[in-house]
């Protein structure tokens, strides 16, 4: 048996997914909620996890982690709404919001081949057509990818600039270290144009304030989204998020290099990142013509100068703290989307 913080028993519904850390179930009595239970060996390995869950639960009670989409309000992600204890009173998990009919962001990012795009949904014609008609990488859908980028910046802004439910700033720095498309769900609410992202695995966050730091004992990383300086603070996350923006908008990784470079001792993404081989950065002159003539990278020239500068700061700055904030991304994306002179269906070249 499992119990919430008030000692009320909790019934588990069907399993949603299982991983190395634990398993997630629907809440049997509330389909808008899910229950994450950690494996006992993971709780022993991650000695700070219980303390962090308690901190997250207290934070969720006072902080504003909701965003309005038209007439609806949605949480930015899987914050603990309540703690879950076993019959011995030990914390073993938490209750969180969930998303129905969501799709993981990697399905959208890599939806550029019509034979492979949204392959998981081909047996469900209505869902398949919804995702194809909204996010398949094409002139008709590129604007939706900018909308999703804006919504992501807005959601992450709630995490990196925490405010109370009354709007007062909360002095707390948060960093994730493992932001990647697989950890983000995207849904379309009520068959409207409300494109809603939902961030997963928020129990992996590191908290830092003037009294100390509380983070995972064994932080997780994903190579394609690792900043060159390694995990340190929120500026590391800013790099990971900028990579996702670039992939959404240009359908390629910012450090996709073809044909090699004038550097001769490395061909991996990690090498290109550390040597600042961004297609539009300081070392552009060292890149092979195959990269310079890649139509995906060259679509970069079609976005506003303000957005170009943000990407260059994200990938070509010598100082992580110079990477653009979520507020800066929001401002540029919003201005671009509201510009009535932009013809999105003629913006990019697609091959």
Secondary structure, DSSP 8 states (H G I E B T S, - for coil): -EE-TTS-EE-EEEEEEE-SSEEEEEETTEEEEEEEEE-HHHHHH-TTHHHHHHHHHHHHHHB--EEEETTEEEESB--EEEEEEETTS-EEEEEEE--SS-EEHHHHHTTT-TTTTTGGGTTSHHHHHHHHHHHSSSTTTHHHHHHHHHHHHHHHHHHHS-BBTTS-B---EEE-S---GGGEEEEEETTTTEEEEEE--GGG-EEEETTEEE--SS----GGG--TT-S-SHHHHHHHHHHHHHHHHHSS-TT---S-BS--S--SHHHHHHTT--TTSTTGGGB-HHHHT-HHHHGGGGS-HHHHHHHHHHHH-SSGGGS--HHHHHHHHHHHHH-TT--GGGTS---
